[in-house]
Amino acid sequence: MFFATILFCRKGLYHPDDLVVAKRAGVDDLGNDNPVVAAVIICLIVLAYGSYQIYSVN
């Protein structure tokens, strides 16, 4: 789940003060954040794990 967040929410990796300093230094674009994609992937992982637990009973 952590890696899905890293891939799709790049600005979340940085402290807000660091983002302000970066904007002042001229870095305008850190990439687009797509938290919806990250949330969908995380939900799919949780559902897959849950279904594995339900259906893996011997």
Distance bins in CASP14 RR format, pairs under 12 A and 6 or more apart:
PFRMAT RR
TARGET T0000
AUTHOR 0000-0000-0000
RMODE 2
METHOD distances of the structure
MODEL  1
1 7 0 0 0 0 0 1 0 0 0 0 0
1 8 0 0 0 0 0 1 0 0 0 0 0
1 9 0 0 0 0 0 1 0 0 0 0 0
1 38 0 0 0 0 1 0 0 0 0 0 0
1 39 0 0 0 0 0 1 0 0 0 0 0
1 40 0 0 0 0 0 1 0 0 0 0 0
1 41 0 0 0 0 1 0 0 0 0 0 0
1 42 1 0 1 0 0 0 0 0 0 0 0
1 43 0 0 0 0 1 0 0 0 0 0 0
1 44 0 0 0 0 0 1 0 0 0 0 0
1 45 1 0 0 1 0 0 0 0 0 0 0
1 46 0 0 0 0 1 0 0 0 0 0 0
1 49 0 0 0 0 0 1 0 0 0 0 0
2 8 0 0 0 0 0 1 0 0 0 0 0
2 9 0 0 0 0 0 1 0 0 0 0 0
2 12 0 0 0 0 0 1 0 0 0 0 0
2 13 0 0 0 0 0 1 0 0 0 0 0
2 38 0 0 0 0 0 1 0 0 0 0 0
2 41 0 0 0 0 0 1 0 0 0 0 0
2 42 0 0 0 0 1 0 0 0 0 0 0
2 45 0 0 0 0 0 1 0 0 0 0 0
3 9 0 0 0 0 0 1 0 0 0 0 0
3 13 0 0 0 0 0 1 0 0 0 0 0
3 38 0 0 0 0 1 0 0 0 0 0 0
3 41 0 0 0 0 1 0 0 0 0 0 0
3 42 0 0 0 0 0 1 0 0 0 0 0
3 45 0 0 0 0 0 1 0 0 0 0 0
4 34 0 0 0 0 0 1 0 0 0 0 0
4 35 0 0 0 0 0 1 0 0 0 0 0
4 36 0 0 0 0 0 1 0 0 0 0 0
4 37 0 0 0 0 1 0 0 0 0 0 0
4 38 1 0 1 0 0 0 0 0 0 0 0
4 39 0 0 0 0 1 0 0 0 0 0 0
4 40 0 0 0 0 1 0 0 0 0 0 0
4 41 1 0 1 0 0 0 0 0 0 0 0
4 42 1 0 1 0 0 0 0 0 0 0 0
4 43 0 0 0 0 0 1 0 0 0 0 0
4 44 0 0 0 0 1 0 0 0 0 0 0
4 45 1 0 0 1 0 0 0 0 0 0 0
4 46 0 0 0 0 0 1 0 0 0 0 0
5 11 0 0 0 0 0 1 0 0 0 0 0
5 12 1 0 0 1 0 0 0 0 0 0 0
5 13 0 0 0 0 1 0 0 0 0 0 0
5 33 0 0 0 0 0 1 0 0 0 0 0
5 34 0 0 0 0 0 1 0 0 0 0 0
5 35 0 0 0 0 1 0 0 0 0 0 0
5 37 0 0 0 0 0 1 0 0 0 0 0
5 38 1 0 1 0 0 0 0 0 0 0 0
5 39 0 0 0 0 1 0 0 0 0 0 0
5 41 0 0 0 0 1 0 0 0 0 0 0
5 42 1 0 0 1 0 0 0 0 0 0 0
5 45 0 0 0 0 0 1 0 0 0 0 0
6 12 0 0 0 0 1 0 0 0 0 0 0
6 13 1 0 0 1 0 0 0 0 0 0 0
6 14 0 0 0 0 0 1 0 0 0 0 0
6 33 0 0 0 0 0 1 0 0 0 0 0
6 34 0 0 0 0 0 1 0 0 0 0 0
6 38 0 0 0 0 1 0 0 0 0 0 0
6 41 0 0 0 0 0 1 0 0 0 0 0
6 42 0 0 0 0 0 1 0 0 0 0 0
7 13 0 0 0 0 0 1 0 0 0 0 0
7 31 0 0 0 0 0 1 0 0 0 0 0
7 32 0 0 0 0 0 1 0 0 0 0 0
7 33 0 0 0 0 0 1 0 0 0 0 0
7 34 0 0 0 0 1 0 0 0 0 0 0
7 35 0 0 0 0 0 1 0 0 0 0 0
7 37 0 0 0 0 1 0 0 0 0 0 0
7 38 1 0 0 1 0 0 0 0 0 0 0
7 41 0 0 0 0 1 0 0 0 0 0 0
7 42 0 0 0 0 0 1 0 0 0 0 0
8 31 0 0 0 0 0 1 0 0 0 0 0
8 32 0 0 0 0 1 0 0 0 0 0 0
8 33 1 0 0 1 0 0 0 0 0 0 0
8 34 1 0 1 0 0 0 0 0 0 0 0
8 35 1 0 0 1 0 0 0 0 0 0 0
8 36 0 0 0 0 1 0 0 0 0 0 0
8 37 1 0 1 0 0 0 0 0 0 0 0
8 38 1 1 0 0 0 0 0 0 0 0 0
8 39 0 0 0 0 1 0 0 0 0 0 0
8 40 0 0 0 0 1 0 0 0 0 0 0
8 41 1 0 0 1 0 0 0 0 0 0 0
8 42 0 0 0 0 1 0 0 0 0 0 0
9 30 0 0 0 0 0 1 0 0 0 0 0
9 31 0 0 0 0 0 1 0 0 0 0 0
9 32 0 0 0 0 1 0 0 0 0 0 0
9 33 1 0 1 0 0 0 0 0 0 0 0
9 34 1 0 0 1 0 0 0 0 0 0 0
9 35 1 0 1 0 0 0 0 0 0 0 0
9 36 0 0 0 0 0 1 0 0 0 0 0
9 37 0 0 0 0 1 0 0 0 0 0 0
9 38 1 0 1 0 0 0 0 0 0 0 0
9 39 0 0 0 0 1 0 0 0 0 0 0
9 41 0 0 0 0 0 1 0 0 0 0 0
9 42 0 0 0 0 0 1 0 0 0 0 0
10 19 0 0 0 0 0 1 0 0 0 0 0
10 22 0 0 0 0 0 1 0 0 0 0 0
10 27 0 0 0 0 0 1 0 0 0 0 0
10 29 0 0 0 0 0 1 0 0 0 0 0
10 30 1 0 1 0 0 0 0 0 0 0 0
10 31 1 0 1 0 0 0 0 0 0 0 0
10 32 0 0 0 0 1 0 0 0 0 0 0
10 33 1 0 0 1 0 0 0 0 0 0 0
10 34 0 0 0 0 1 0 0 0 0 0 0
10 35 0 0 0 0 0 1 0 0 0 0 0
10 38 0 0 0 0 0 1 0 0 0 0 0
11 18 0 0 0 0 1 0 0 0 0 0 0
11 19 1 0 0 1 0 0 0 0 0 0 0
11 20 0 0 0 0 0 1 0 0 0 0 0
11 22 0 0 0 0 1 0 0 0 0 0 0
11 23 0 0 0 0 0 1 0 0 0 0 0
11 27 0 0 0 0 0 1 0 0 0 0 0
11 29 0 0 0 0 0 1 0 0 0 0 0
11 30 1 0 1 0 0 0 0 0 0 0 0
11 31 1 0 0 1 0 0 0 0 0 0 0
11 32 0 0 0 0 1 0 0 0 0 0 0
11 33 1 0 1 0 0 0 0 0 0 0 0
11 34 0 0 0 0 0 1 0 0 0 0 0
11 35 0 0 0 0 1 0 0 0 0 0 0
12 18 0 0 0 0 0 1 0 0 0 0 0
12 19 0 0 0 0 1 0 0 0 0 0 0
12 30 0 0 0 0 1 0 0 0 0 0 0
12 31 0 0 0 0 0 1 0 0 0 0 0
12 33 1 0 0 1 0 0 0 0 0 0 0
12 34 0 0 0 0 0 1 0 0 0 0 0
12 35 0 0 0 0 1 0 0 0 0 0 0
12 38 0 0 0 0 0 1 0 0 0 0 0
13 19 0 0 0 0 1 0 0 0 0 0 0
13 22 0 0 0 0 0 1 0 0 0 0 0
13 30 0 0 0 0 1 0 0 0 0 0 0
13 31 0 0 0 0 0 1 0 0 0 0 0
13 33 0 0 0 0 0 1 0 0 0 0 0
14 20 0 0 0 0 1 0 0 0 0 0 0
14 21 0 0 0 0 1 0 0 0 0 0 0
14 22 1 0 0 1 0 0 0 0 0 0 0
14 23 0 0 0 0 0 1 0 0 0 0 0
14 27 0 0 0 0 0 1 0 0 0 0 0
14 30 1 0 0 1 0 0 0 0 0 0 0
14 31 0 0 0 0 0 1 0 0 0 0 0
14 33 0 0 0 0 0 1 0 0 0 0 0
15 21 0 0 0 0 1 0 0 0 0 0 0
15 22 0 0 0 0 0 1 0 0 0 0 0
16 22 0 0 0 0 0 1 0 0 0 0 0
16 23 0 0 0 0 0 1 0 0 0 0 0
17 23 0 0 0 0 0 1 0 0 0 0 0
17 24 0 0 0 0 0 1 0 0 0 0 0
18 24 0 0 0 0 0 1 0 0 0 0 0
18 25 0 0 0 0 0 1 0 0 0 0 0
18 27 0 0 0 0 0 1 0 0 0 0 0
18 30 0 0 0 0 0 1 0 0 0 0 0
19 25 0 0 0 0 0 1 0 0 0 0 0
19 26 0 0 0 0 0 1 0 0 0 0 0
19 27 0 0 0 0 1 0 0 0 0 0 0
19 28 0 0 0 0 0 1 0 0 0 0 0
19 29 0 0 0 0 0 1 0 0 0 0 0
19 30 1 0 0 1 0 0 0 0 0 0 0
19 31 0 0 0 0 0 1 0 0 0 0 0
19 33 0 0 0 0 0 1 0 0 0 0 0
20 26 0 0 0 0 0 1 0 0 0 0 0
20 27 0 0 0 0 0 1 0 0 0 0 0
21 27 0 0 0 0 1 0 0 0 0 0 0
22 28 0 0 0 0 1 0 0 0 0 0 0
22 29 0 0 0 0 0 1 0 0 0 0 0
22 30 1 0 0 1 0 0 0 0 0 0 0
22 31 0 0 0 0 0 1 0 0 0 0 0
23 29 0 0 0 0 0 1 0 0 0 0 0
23 30 0 0 0 0 1 0 0 0 0 0 0
33 39 0 0 0 0 0 1 0 0 0 0 0
34 40 0 0 0 0 1 0 0 0 0 0 0
34 41 0 0 0 0 0 1 0 0 0 0 0
35 41 0 0 0 0 0 1 0 0 0 0 0
35 42 0 0 0 0 0 1 0 0 0 0 0
36 42 0 0 0 0 0 1 0 0 0 0 0
36 43 0 0 0 0 0 1 0 0 0 0 0
37 43 0 0 0 0 0 1 0 0 0 0 0
37 44 0 0 0 0 0 1 0 0 0 0 0
38 44 0 0 0 0 0 1 0 0 0 0 0
38 45 0 0 0 0 0 1 0 0 0 0 0
39 45 0 0 0 0 0 1 0 0 0 0 0
39 46 0 0 0 0 0 1 0 0 0 0 0
40 46 0 0 0 0 0 1 0 0 0 0 0
40 47 0 0 0 0 0 1 0 0 0 0 0
41 47 0 0 0 0 0 1 0 0 0 0 0
41 48 0 0 0 0 0 1 0 0 0 0 0
42 48 0 0 0 0 0 1 0 0 0 0 0
42 49 0 0 0 0 0 1 0 0 0 0 0
43 49 0 0 0 0 0 1 0 0 0 0 0
43 50 0 0 0 0 0 1 0 0 0 0 0
44 50 0 0 0 0 0 1 0 0 0 0 0
44 51 0 0 0 0 0 1 0 0 0 0 0
45 51 0 0 0 0 0 1 0 0 0 0 0
45 52 0 0 0 0 0 1 0 0 0 0 0
46 52 0 0 0 0 0 1 0 0 0 0 0
46 53 0 0 0 0 0 1 0 0 0 0 0
47 53 0 0 0 0 0 1 0 0 0 0 0
47 54 0 0 0 0 0 1 0 0 0 0 0
48 54 0 0 0 0 0 1 0 0 0 0 0
48 55 0 0 0 0 0 1 0 0 0 0 0
48 56 0 0 0 0 0 1 0 0 0 0 0
49 55 0 0 0 0 0 1 0 0 0 0 0
49 56 0 0 0 0 0 1 0 0 0 0 0
50 56 0 0 0 0 1 0 0 0 0 0 0
50 57 0 0 0 0 0 1 0 0 0 0 0
51 57 0 0 0 0 0 1 0 0 0 0 0
END
